[in-house]
C-alpha cells in the first residue's frame, strides 16, 4: 500500500520543466529543453540555431515562476562583443531574456521576453507544451 501511495503522489506532483520536454511557439516553432548545466536550464529553438540559458531553472520541477537568463545564436550578429553560453557556445548575436511560466494556462506554458544585445526587451513570444 505504501508503494502505491508514493507512486500516486509522484504521478500527480506538479512539474515545471525537465530535460527532453518540448514546447511550440508560433514565432519560433519547436523549443526543446536540452540539458541542465550547472544552475542553468538550456533550451534550444530555431532548429538549434538559438540557445536559451535560464538561470535557476536547472533541476527545478515545481513552483513555477519567473526566470531570467540570456540567449545566444550561432547566426551572425551585431552586438559590440561576444558572450559564451553555459554550454560553450560563443557569439556576438545574443540578448537577455525573461521566462514566466503561466499558472492559468495549460501545464508549463510560458511567455518569454527577449532583448537584442544588452538593450531593453523588444520582443515577446508564448509557448505551449507538446504532448
C-alpha positions in Angstrom: 0.0 0.0 0.0 2.8 2.4 0.8 4.4 1.9 -2.6 1.1 2.6 -4.3 0.6 5.8 -2.4 4.2 7.0 -3.2 3.6 6.2 -6.9 0.3 8.1 -6.9 1.9 11.1 -5.3 4.8 11.2 -7.8 2.3 10.8 -10.7 0.2 13.8 -9.7 3.0 16.1 -8.4 3.2 19.4 -10.3 6.1 19.6 -12.6 7.9 22.7 -14.1 10.2 21.5 -16.8 12.5 18.6 -17.4 15.2 17.8 -20.0 13.7 16.4 -23.2 10.5 18.4 -22.7 9.3 20.4 -25.7 7.0 23.3 -26.4 5.6 25.0 -29.6 5.7 28.7 -30.4 4.1 30.3 -33.4 7.1 32.5 -33.9 10.0 30.0 -33.3 8.5 26.6 -33.8 9.7 23.8 -31.5 11.5 24.7 -28.3 13.4 21.8 -26.6 14.7 21.6 -23.0 18.1 20.2 -23.9 20.1 20.0 -20.6 20.9 21.3 -17.2 24.4 22.8 -17.0 25.3 24.0 -13.5 22.5 26.3 -12.4 21.2 26.8 -16.0 18.5 25.0 -17.9 19.4 25.1 -21.6 16.6 25.2 -24.2 17.1 25.2 -28.0 14.9 26.8 -30.7 15.1 27.8 -34.3 16.2 24.3 -35.3 19.1 24.5 -32.8 20.4 27.9 -34.1 19.4 29.6 -30.8 20.0 28.5 -27.2 18.2 29.9 -24.2 20.0 29.8 -20.9 17.7 30.1 -17.9 19.4 30.8 -14.5 18.0 28.9 -11.6 15.7 26.6 -13.6 18.1 23.6 -13.7 16.7 20.8 -11.5 13.5 22.8 -10.7 10.4 20.7 -11.2 7.8 22.6 -9.2 6.8 26.0 -8.1 6.6 27.8 -11.4 7.7 31.3 -11.6 9.9 33.8 -13.5 13.4 33.1 -14.6 16.0 35.4 -16.1 18.7 34.5 -18.5 20.1 35.1 -21.9 20.0 33.7 -25.4 22.9 33.0 -27.9 22.6 32.4 -31.6 25.1 30.8 -33.9 23.9 33.1 -36.7 25.8 36.4 -37.4 25.0 39.2 -35.1 25.8 42.8 -34.4 26.4 43.1 -30.6 29.6 45.0 -29.6 31.1 41.9 -28.0 30.6 38.2 -27.8 29.3 36.2 -24.9 29.7 32.5 -24.1 26.8 30.3 -23.1 26.8 27.8 -20.3 27.5 25.1 -22.9 30.4 26.9 -24.5 28.5 28.4 -27.5 30.0 31.8 -28.2 28.6 34.6 -30.4 28.1 38.3 -30.9 24.4 37.5 -31.6 22.8 37.4 -28.1 20.4 39.1 -25.8 18.8 38.9 -22.4 15.5 37.1 -21.7 12.9 36.6 -19.0 10.7 33.5 -19.0 7.5 33.4 -16.9 5.5 30.2 -16.5 1.8 30.8 -16.9 -0.1 29.4 -13.9 -3.5 29.9 -15.6 -2.9 28.1 -18.9 -2.1 24.5 -20.0 0.6 22.9 -17.8 4.0 24.5 -18.3 3.0 27.1 -20.9 5.2 30.2 -20.7 5.9 33.7 -22.0 9.4 34.8 -23.0 10.5 38.4 -23.3 13.7 39.0 -25.4 16.2 41.8 -25.9 18.9 42.2 -28.5 22.4 42.6 -27.1 22.1 44.3 -23.7 19.1 46.5 -24.6 15.5 46.6 -23.2 13.1 43.8 -24.1 11.6 44.4 -27.5 10.0 41.1 -28.4 7.8 38.5 -26.7 6.5 35.1 -27.5 4.3 32.4 -26.0 5.0 28.7 -25.9 2.7 25.7 -25.1 3.8 22.2 -24.3 3.9 19.5 -26.9 2.5 16.2 -25.8 
